[in-house]
Amino acid sequence: MSVTVPRDLRTGRTIWLDRRLPHIPKSQLGRSASCDVLVIGAGISGSIIAEALSDAGLQVALVDRRGPLQGSTAASTALLQYEIDTPLSVLGERIGRDRAERLWRRSRLAVDALRQRTRVLGIDANQATRDSLYLSGNVLDAAGLEAETLARKRAGFEVTFLKPPAVFETYGIKGRSAIVGRDNYMADPRLLAAGYLNAAISRGARLYAPVEVTDISASHSGVVVSTSDGPEIKARHLVFATGYEMPKGVPRKGNKIISTWAISTKPQPRNIWPTGSIIWEASDPYLYIRTTPEGHVICGGEDAEIADAEERDALNDEKTQALVRKLGGLLPMIDPTATHSWSGSFGDSKTGTPTIGPVPRMPNCYAAMGYGGNGITFSMMAGQMLRGMISGVGDADSDLVSFTRRF
Ligand SMILES: Cc1cc2nc3c(=O)[nH]c(=O)nc-3n(C[C@H](O)[C@H](O)[C@H](O)COP(=O)(O)OP(=O)(O)OC[C@H]3O[C@@H](n4cnc5c(N)ncnc54)[C@H](O)[C@@H]3O)c2cc1C
């Protein structure tokens, strides 16, 4: 028995598998092991959290039942945006303006911190900074986008509202208004995660994989974990960074598993729109587009309320064709032919916001559930917040993402 529900997380060949990962050293799980913090899951979330905790001087161990970076992280399109799925003006109506602004600002901080920390650690993950273009759609029309622009400006964000002629002139996209957001980020998610994981390992963190956690006994004096390999691991604290394989006994907070699809094209640097901005839509479901520094175009979306992987994969051809058609329709200057296509499970969240913090009724256990389209931004937010919580100094925004919040 596992402590998480196993899933077939992804299918197909992603563009990231074309690049070799650096060596990631593993440790052998001896008779038993102990550490300050045990992180379950060695994807982008576990890697960033382990890096942050080891930087705080804590002795960290990670376990992963598959091996590092083989879960959802390998399927991510890795648009690293501060703009949360739910527009600030809409989120404000749902949870109050003050909380919505704090969440958006914290998300901005997480993207900036990710960029800065990646630079400080000297990680080469084919990363780049890009503006974003948020197109009008069925969630926000032109008037809604103007109101959203005002809401963002009031909260201190540097944004510009563009009318359709300006959008067409700069980006070649017809009939849409848009908001330009500044200084988002993008990277190869596997290389990014490998960089953080290796930084943690170089400070003494140990990675045990493939090792599955099969049982957890949590008390106020610490946590004892049983593993598929036999030996136990004792830890003062435990962090669930298990992605979309949700831990049993941990409240779901309204999160659910759906399906999503993505494609990438050949490199076509000459066809890329002038700023190479990340493009996404104020629609539900939405289409999103990014480039790589070499000029590949990556496009994702077509989300469907399907949790079953077989049902998801039965739609792969149809969804790939839909993405190719929509990409070509929106950006006539590019060749939308897919060289890679893939599908994945995806964790949806009602407000597009994550759940991070102490798990109710599981003493010394924490979870980083970065559900929503900004999963990797939330991995960084989790790294920052859990560092504060576990080292005892707390985090001023923890109420916004806690299990006990009322939204
Ligand atoms: C197609 C697609 C596109 C996406 N695009 C974006 C995007 O553009 N921007 C963005 O920010 N986010 C995006 N996301 C979301 C983002 O990729 C995820 O939030 C992120 O990869 C999750 O990382 P993780 O480390 O939490 O999970 P994972 O990478 O899945 O890692 C969790 C690990 O936990 C391990 N595990 C689980 N249970 C156990 C156990 N019992 N014992 C041991 N190990 C266990 C698993 O083996 C797995 O390796 C996208 C996701 C998909 C699928």
The ligand as a Gaussian input file, in Angstrom:
#p B3LYP/6-31G(d) Opt

LIG

0 1
 C        0.959000      19.281000     -19.539000
 C        1.240000      20.140000     -18.337000
 C        1.549000      21.472000     -18.515000
 C        1.836000      22.277000     -17.414000
 N        2.210000      23.559000     -17.634000
 C        2.585000      24.331000     -16.590000
 C        3.079000      25.634000     -16.826000
 O        3.154000      26.094000     -17.980000
 N        3.480000      26.369000     -15.757000
 C        3.425000      25.879000     -14.488000
 O        3.819000      26.596000     -13.560000
 N        2.942000      24.651000     -14.241000
 C        2.537000      23.873000     -15.261000
 N        2.078000      22.609000     -15.035000
 C        2.002000      22.169000     -13.647000
 C        3.384000      21.785000     -13.134000
 O        4.052000      21.051000     -14.120000
 C        3.220000      20.959000     -11.865000
 O        2.632000      21.774000     -10.873000
 C        4.556000      20.478000     -11.355000
 O        5.316000      19.802000     -12.326000
 C        4.315000      19.541000     -10.187000
 O        5.565000      19.180000      -9.679000
 P        5.653000      18.284000      -8.421000
 O        7.082000      18.145000      -8.081000
 O        4.727000      18.802000      -7.382000
 O        5.039000      16.879000      -8.934000
 P        5.767000      15.687000      -9.733000
 O        6.727000      16.189000     -10.735000
 O        4.691000      14.758000     -10.215000
 O        6.611000      14.978000      -8.604000
 C        5.982000      14.273000      -7.550000
 C        6.776000      13.032000      -7.278000
 O        6.260000      12.389000      -6.122000
 C        6.527000      11.013000      -6.262000
 N        5.660000      10.268000      -5.334000
 C        4.302000      10.301000      -5.249000
 N        3.888000       9.477000      -4.276000
 C        4.983000       8.901000      -3.721000
 C        5.194000       7.950000      -2.672000
 N        4.174000       7.405000      -1.977000
 N        6.447000       7.571000      -2.375000
 C        7.496000       8.084000      -3.064000
 N        7.359000       8.997000      -4.072000
 C        6.118000       9.391000      -4.398000
 C        6.215000      10.729000      -7.715000
 O        6.887000       9.565000      -8.161000
 C        6.694000      12.000000      -8.413000
 O        7.967000      11.852000      -9.007000
 C        1.783000      21.750000     -16.092000
 C        1.454000      20.410000     -15.915000
 C        1.193000      19.600000     -17.009000
 C        0.875000      18.146000     -16.797000

